[in-house]
């Protein structure tokens, strides 16, 4: 599973990338979507990597995210694994701010690998 969080807003985005973000379900800043690792999804993420943070989400963080957003974790986990659905969540801005210079040269933008779990927990 991959979690994708939109970090940047709409200023300075061309039409093609804006449409890709809309198709991913990331219409607003600090929205998060959980996707399966498929070539189509990975291609869309690659095209908007300057505007989003993404990485592999572990099951503990996913359950906590589903639970905090008012849904039943067991039911949603079964549907997510069985079908090709995507879960869209609205998150808060991260507590403590976005550490733009600590993690990578571009801050949290791009592939965060396992560090995405820490970012999601700060945004719940």
C-alpha positions in Angstrom: 0.0 0.0 0.0 1.1 3.5 -0.8 0.0 6.7 1.0 0.1 9.9 -1.1 -0.3 13.3 0.6 -0.7 16.5 -1.3 1.6 19.1 0.2 1.5 22.0 -2.2 -1.6 24.0 -3.1 -2.9 25.0 -6.5 -0.7 28.0 -7.3 1.7 27.3 -10.2 0.3 23.9 -11.3 -0.3 23.4 -15.0 -3.5 21.9 -16.3 -2.2 18.4 -16.9 -0.8 17.9 -13.4 -3.9 19.4 -11.9 -6.0 16.8 -13.7 -3.7 14.0 -12.5 -4.1 15.2 -8.9 -7.9 15.3 -9.3 -7.9 11.8 -10.7 -5.8 10.6 -7.7 -8.4 12.2 -5.4 -6.0 14.9 -4.1 -8.2 17.9 -4.8 -7.1 19.9 -1.8 -4.0 20.6 0.2 -3.2 18.1 3.0 -5.5 15.5 1.5 -4.3 11.9 1.6 -5.1 8.9 -0.5 -4.2 5.2 0.1 -3.6 3.3 -3.2 -2.5 -0.2 -4.2 0.9 -0.4 -5.9 0.0 -0.7 -9.6 1.9 0.6 -12.6 -0.9 3.1 -13.4 -0.9 4.6 -9.9 2.9 4.7 -9.8 3.0 6.6 -13.1 0.5 9.1 -11.9 2.5 9.6 -8.7 5.7 10.0 -10.6 4.2 12.8 -12.8 3.1 14.8 -9.7 6.1 14.1 -7.4 6.9 17.8 -7.0 3.5 18.4 -5.3 3.1 15.3 -3.1 4.8 13.2 -0.5 4.4 9.5 -0.8 5.7 6.3 0.7 4.8 2.8 1.9 2.2 2.9 4.7 2.3 0.2 7.4 -0.9 -1.5 8.6 -0.7 0.1 12.1 -0.7 3.6 10.7 -3.5 2.7 8.1 -5.7 1.3 10.9 -5.1 4.4 13.0 -5.9 6.7 10.0 -9.2 4.8 9.2 -10.2 4.8 12.9 -9.5 8.5 13.4 -11.6 9.4 10.4 -14.7 7.6 11.7 -14.8 4.3 9.8 -14.4 0.7 10.8 -10.8 -0.4 10.3 -11.5 -4.1 9.8 -14.2 -3.6 7.2 -12.2 -1.0 5.2 -9.0 -3.1 5.2 -10.9 -6.0 3.7 -12.5 -3.9 1.0 -9.1 -2.2 0.2 -7.3 -5.6 -0.2 -10.2 -7.3 -2.1 -11.2 -4.6 -4.5 -9.3 -1.8 -6.2 -10.7 1.0 -4.2 -8.8 4.1 -2.9 -9.4 5.7 0.4 -9.3 9.5 0.5 -8.8 11.3 3.8 -8.5 15.0 4.8 -5.7 15.6 7.2 -4.6 18.5 9.4 -1.4 20.4 8.7 1.5 18.6 10.4 2.1 19.4 14.1 5.6 20.9 14.4 5.5 22.1 10.7 6.9 20.5 7.6 10.6 19.9 8.1 11.5 21.2 4.7 15.3 20.8 5.1 15.7 17.9 7.5 14.5 14.9 5.6 15.6 15.5 2.0 16.8 18.4 -0.1 13.2 19.1 -1.2 11.8 18.6 2.3 9.0 16.0 2.5 8.2 16.2 -1.2 8.8 13.0 -3.3 9.4 9.5 -2.0 9.6 9.3 1.8 9.7 5.5 2.0 8.9 4.5 5.6 9.1 8.1 6.9 5.6 8.8 5.5 4.2 7.0 8.6 5.7 9.5 10.9 4.3 12.4 8.8 0.8 10.9 8.8 0.8 10.4 12.6 1.8 14.1 13.0 -1.1 15.1 10.7 -3.9 13.1 12.5 
